[in-house]
Amino acid sequence: MPVRSLTQSVLRWPDPEQLLDAVRQWAQQQAQGCPSLQQVGVFGSYGRGEATVGSDLDLLIVDRAATGLQWQRLQRWPLEQLPLSCDALVLTPEELERLLGSDQRMATALQSDLRWLWTRSANRLQ
């Protein structure tokens, strides 16, 4: 979401690297209370490094314990804490593997754009 500058009356869009850092911090916070969280990544314009003013955040959450329909899976995650509105997809590791091995259009997009920002194996929280 654009934020109002304290010294000006204009709205400022968040810097892409600052936004990605905020997503990393958000993922670390979520992982502390959710041991089933495996990875958090971005795709689309932020994954490609092409985000500009008006770009939304496309987020991929890999959760071993994800069940139910997408809207039910999304309720577990406080996406409103992120500094930009986002479209999120929550998959289990197995679902992600199947998707990436398919010929679906989404698989092609993820294969070319996905950028992991947080991975449990690289961020031990114990």
N, C-alpha and C positions, 0 to 999 in steps of 0.2 A: 504494500500500500504506500502511496506517496505520503511523505511526512511534511508537516509545515515547519519551515525554518523559523527559528526564534528571532532572527534578525531581519527577516524579509517576509513579505506577504505572499510569496510564491511557494508552490509545492515542489518538493524535491524527491526524485525517485531514488531509492536506495542504490548505492554503488554495488555492482555485481559481486565483487569479492567480499564486501562486508556482509552482503546477504548470505552468501555461501558459508561464511564463518558463523553467522547466526544459526543457520540450519545445522551445522556441525555441533554447535553448543546445544541446540534443541535436542538433537539425536542423543548426545551424551546424557542429558538430563532424563530423557525418556528411558534410556537403557538402564539407568540406576534402579528404576522401579519395575522394569519389564525384562526379565532374563531371556524371554523368547525373542526379543528384538535382535536380529542378526545383521542387517545392513540398512543404510539409508542412502539413497542416491537421487540425483536429479537427471532429467533428460529434457529434450526439447531445446529451446534457445539457451537456457542456462547450462545444459550439458554440453552443447556445442561451443559455448563461449561467445554466443552472438546476442545475448540479452540486451535489450534497449529499453528506453522509457516505454512503459505500457506492457512489457512482457510479464506473463504470469509465470509462476513457479510450477513445474511439473515434477512431482515427488514420487519416488518409488520406495516403499517401506517393505522390507522382507521380515516377516514375523512367523516363526515356527508354529505359533499357536493360533494363527488366523483361521477363523471358521465363519461360516455364514456368507451372506451376500456382501458385496462391496460396501453398500451403505452401512451395514452392521459392523463391518470391520473398521470402517473409518471412524465410527463413534468412539472407539478406544483411544484415539490419538487427538490431543488438543492442538489441532492445526491452527486455531485462532491465535496461538502464541507466536506463530511465525510472523516476521515483519512484512509479509506480502501474501496476498491471496494465492491459493494454490489449488491445483488439481492433483489428487493423490491416488495412488494405486497401491493396495496392500495385497501382497502375495506370500505364500509359503515358499520356502526354498525349492520344493519340488515343483510347484506351479511355475515358478520363474524358470526353472530348468526346462520344463516342457514347453513353455512359451518361447524361450530363446531357440529351442530346437525345431520350432514350427516354421511354416512359411507365411505366417500371418503378418500383416502390415505393421502391427505393433511390435512384433519381434524384430523386424528390420529397423524400425525407429530406435528401439532400445539398443540393438547391436551397434548402431552408428553413433548414438548420442549419449548413452548412459555414462555418468560420471559418479563413482562412489565417493561419498563424503564421509561416511562413517561405517566401519566394519567392526563387529565385536572382536574378532580374533586380533585385530590391530589395536584395540582399545580395551584391554583387560580392566575390568572394574572390581575385581575381587580384592 
